[in-house]
Amino acid sequence: MVTDITALRAAEMQGRSAQVLLEAAFHSSHDAMELHRVSDGVIVEVNAVWSAVTGHSRADAVGHRLDSLGIWGDPADSARMDLLVREQGFARDFEITCNRQLAGGGTEGGAAVLRADT
């Protein structure tokens, strides 16, 4: 018995190509971007701009809960945004106060406008 798997291999290659393109877009974006699981808030990936904006390295962020990094100026904003994303599947123009980790160990306050999609 012989099975032609040419179409299967082509589909696998297209899937890999799409993943490579998405990863390149994520990491080359001029916007701060992070991916976290909605189920538990654990960060899966961050780009370099996110690290520069928050002051947290990729190593410090990936594998940790987003709300454990002290980024949210008001932790209640995190809960409100999570609820909005769970109910609607997205959040747009979500304004927050935030904290940036400084190299010397302190933090500085700021403001951000967030967007989230599931």
KALIN-V66448 format. One record per residue. SS is DSSP state (A for helix, B for strand, O for the rest). PSI is psi in whole degrees, -180 to 180 (none if undefined). NEAR is the number of other C-alpha atoms within 8 Angstrom. Layout:
ss = <SS,SS>
psi = <PSI,PSI>
near = <NEAR,NEAR>
//
This chain:
ss = <O,O,O,O,O,A,A,A,A,A,A,A,A,A,A,A,A,A,A,A,A,A,A,A,A,A,A,A,O,O,O,O,O,B,B,B,O,O,O,O,O,B,B,B,B,B,O,A,A,A,A,A,A,A,O,O,O,A,A,A,A,O,O,O,B,A,A,A,O,O,O,B,O,O,A,A,A,A,A,A,A,A,A,A,A,A,A,A,O,B,B,B,B,B,B,B,B,B,B,B,B,O,O,O,O,O,B,B,B,B,B,B,B,B,B,B,B,O>
psi = <135,134,127,115,19,-46,-39,-46,-40,-42,-41,-43,-40,-41,-44,-41,-42,-41,-42,-42,-43,-42,-41,-43,-42,-50,-19,0,146,-4,147,126,139,150,129,155,131,-33,-39,0,9,130,132,-36,150,155,173,-34,-41,-44,-42,-40,-42,-21,6,129,164,-43,-34,-23,-51,130,-4,155,137,-42,-6,-8,-6,21,-37,125,-39,106,-24,-26,-37,-47,-41,-41,-42,-44,-45,-44,-40,-39,-42,-21,-2,167,138,144,45,106,133,162,148,168,136,130,127,154,-33,-2,-16,-172,158,144,159,-168,152,155,120,157,137,144,149,none>
near = <2,3,4,5,6,6,7,7,8,8,8,8,8,8,8,8,8,8,8,8,8,8,8,8,8,9,8,7,10,5,6,12,10,10,8,10,9,9,4,6,10,12,15,10,10,14,14,9,11,12,13,9,8,10,10,9,8,11,5,7,14,11,7,10,11,11,10,7,8,7,12,12,10,9,8,6,9,10,8,8,10,9,8,11,13,9,6,7,9,11,13,7,7,9,8,12,11,12,13,12,12,9,6,4,6,7,8,8,9,8,8,8,8,10,9,8,7,6>
//
